[in-house]
């Protein structure tokens, strides 16, 4: 009888009750293995996620450090240009004085009186090199003092925003032409403060170039004269 029963059941010869118990044990083991795999996958993904965050943070720090270095170089270059402009202006004034002293000596005069212009506030701005509207990208505190505008009211505006009814169009055009040619240019024009008062503005614009000779911005000094 045992032989006939074993021969009747297909497969491994086990009775239905026996097969069900074996299948249940096998299924439970598979479920446990799946849970173990899921737990292992979850635990292994956590370090990977943390490492990815660290890598992203390091990359962000590198980018910020590079931007900081570029900003420092930008302002140092601007200061160097301003200093060079002051040196050139001093040389021009000395040469003018020497010429006038020479003329007075040749005419037999023993005393020279020069009409010395009154120089008041000086400020400077940095101008975007390629945008045709010539927007201002940086402004000094002294420029704010000179014009009466706050920095937030200046950044992004055209560098010609101080012009008004009595501003000489030819002088403004000369400044624009100089920037278009990326060359040094200067002009004395009537400008207007925020309160509407007018002043004579001696404007000197110079291109600032990088190591490859490309113009990276223009620096414009504004000086009230009378």
Secondary structure, DSSP 8 states (H G I E B T S, - for coil): -HHHHHHHS-TT---HHHHHHHHHHHHHHHHHHHHHHHHHHHHHHHHHHHHHHHHHHHHHHHHHHHHHHHHHHHHHHHHHHHHHHHHHHHHHHHHHHHHHHHHHHHTT-S--------EEEEEEEEE-SS-TT-BEEEE-HHHHHHH---HHHHTTSBTTTT--TT--HHHHHHHHHHHHTT--EEEEEEEE-TTS-EEEEEEEEEEEE-TTS-EEEEEEEEEEE-
